[in-house]
Amino acid sequence: MNQSGAKAPALTVADVVAMVEAAAPPHLAAPWDSNRLICGDPDEAVASVLLAVDPVASVVQEAIETGADMLITHHPLYLRGTDHVSAADPKGRLVHRLIRNGIALLNAHTTLDAAHGGVAAALAAAVGLRAAVPLEPDSQDPTQGIGRIGALERPTRLRDLAAVVAAALPDSAPGLLVGGDLEATVETVAVSGGAGDSLLEAARQAGADVFLTADLRHHPASEHLEAGRPYLLCGTHWATEWVGLAPLAQRLERAAAARGARLEATVSRIVTDPWVMRLPTGPDSP
């Protein structure tokens, strides 16, 4: 009930889709990407949503157990399409479970990466960057785009910056890798959540001292460092993108309130990195 005693208007799946698209505009999507309602009836009512990075079995189970009406993930369930949703297939089985339990599934991928207040902006804020701007500006709106680059409040050693970043990211088994001169002074930092191999040269051309991203492969990282800065901080794909979920949850709750409705938006804390343990290697390792 609102203050007048009238029942608050119910939101629908279509309403939530519209609110997500307002936060992560469709025109920001990469041409190869999928950002859409994956399953669910646009006319069904929604009172609660669960946000997560990955549409995997453990997250779907959490949505069921918590009574969520809708699951919003960063990654799409089907990036390259499919010709079936048979329950004999792991992804098809998730679709069946979602539909049986009346849970819609929506994703916002590169749209949320690039948006104001999205993944890149949240990662920049977590690191403490000032006046961060897109690393690769969108052609239609240069104030949005992939990645961010900005300055730290004061110069610091790479070693100390790495400690700050490690503390700012959610924990997962692989942790944070650091490449470069640990004692070097750094100030300008580029960030991009998720796989960042393709942005190594963009970070260098932008004048970054450090580039924080994920999924860096041996040869691209090694060859890049041979040519000097930016030094590299390599987190996990999940951790560097998870930071963008809480701002989206808050934005959805505010958008619902502006309509006179109530929406409960919860961020999943399930770690969906594929790796569950890290062991030191070598003959003297335990």
Disulfide bonds with the S-S distance in Angstrom:
none
